[in-house]
């Protein structure tokens, strides 16, 4: 959190335009906080805007600064009704239109009835597909589509995509999202729209996991996971679902009619009596009124594995395996990040010994980028391991369970090491902007 009065002058000096463009944050309302930035709502030039500013502890991080700058430059070049308009950029902040609405995550949290309507679900997904197609046509992959980054406006109830901070770009890959979250090979995904479309499937499933009926999205979810799927295919999947449901309902009604007719025939035969011997033939499909039906055998494993209403096998084996995933993650998290731990310790020893001051700027950025790359690689490998070991657990739940005390401490240590190394570069020339050397 930061004090608005402290940065009024810095915001004003860095705002693009005349004094009329100065942004007064003394009356700003805090509306959120991400991993590296605080977000505020305020009024500027007779319009409500959103100000996103880097938190003090990340001011010296070149990756965070370039990520924010990249978000502005990407957003400023776009014009789409489902993407907020980016307005201005400062030294450590950006300004964009304020979206008056709620995130899908908040709607799920309070079980908003708007999400219960299948037509609303389909309209939301159509609008998101249109927005993503627009981004992809501009060679931008969002890479962070999730319930936190999809908003539904209060008035028109339109879907909007926010936060371009992790979008894929060729000039700063280190701030691109992690495609392994969506079942993709990180080495193949570069700019692949499949990242965003698979993320839409996860958003839909999160809505279903909250208790909403999302059967109207079944075909859409399946298509989202198809390699190389196009936006047009996804739109067709959404438009065809109604006809598919009608066919399924018609088939179910027909099956019910046939079943009822069959039961009626058996009952008629039963009431009509028996053969001349007074009993039904031994090979008859119905039992005699005077006979006791033989006890039915216990269901076999094959029968127990019949799909349930949710479409998953109904068996005890996965449940037993699923129940221990949190304990397994807690016990094995240190093993997931062995190389990251090794690299952080190496830099901690260097810093404690004071030898980091001997490093060149190029060496500093190389070390920082290597730590980031190693962590991302080990995190992706850990996710793949957990998804393979616990296939019945929601991938997002697995990732949430990875937020162990050890994992949190590891990330904090990496951030401290990064900041300490960057301070060496800052001390050499405090006026020089932080940019990785090429």
Number of C-alpha atoms within 10 A of each C-alpha: 11 12 10 16 12 11 15 15 15 15 23 19 17 17 22 15 11 9 10 11 16 19 25 17 24 13 13 18 15 16 11 12 15 10 8 17 22 19 21 21 22 18 17 17 10 6 10 15 23 25 27 22 23 23 20 13 12 19 17 21 21 18 20 20 22 19 20 28 19 21 19 24 16 18 21 16 10 15 13 12 13 21 22 21 20 22 17 18 22 18 17 21 22 23 23 20 17 18 20 11 17 18 20 21 18 15 17 20 11 8 15 12 10 13 20 16 13 17 14 14 19 22 16 20 22 20 18 24 20 18 20 23 20 19 21 17 11 12 15 20 27 25 26 25 26 20 21 16 16 23 24 21 16 11 8 8 15 17 24 23 25 20 18 24 22 22 23 24 18 11 9 15 13 18 20 21 20 22 23 20 23 20 18 18 13 15 8 9 14 16 19 19 24 23 27 25 29 24 24 24 21 23 21 21 17 20 22 18 14 11 11 19 15 20 14 21 22 15 17 24 24 13 23 24 19 12 14 12 15 16 22 13 13 22 19 14 22 23 16 14 18 15 10 14 13 11 12 12 12 12 12 12 12 12 12 12 12 12 12 12 12 12 12 12 12 14 12 11 12 15 10 9 13 14 9 7 7 10 14 19 13 9 7 8 9 14 16 17 13 9 9 8 10 7 6 6 6 8 9 8 10 9 12 14 14 13 12 11 8 10 8 11 17 17 16 11 9 15 13 10 14 15 12 11 18 16 10 12 20 16 12 13 18 15 12 19 20 13 15 24 19 12 17 22 15 12 21 18 12 15 15 9 10 10 11 19 18 10 13 12 19 12 14 21 21 14 17 22 16 14 21 16 14 17 22 19 17 17 21 21 15 22 20 17 13 19 18 11 14 19 13 14 18 15 19 14 11 18 16 11 15 21 14 16 10 14 16 11 12 18 15 12 16 22 17 16 20 24 18 19 25 20 15 17 20 16 11 11 9 10 8 10 12 16 13 15 10 4
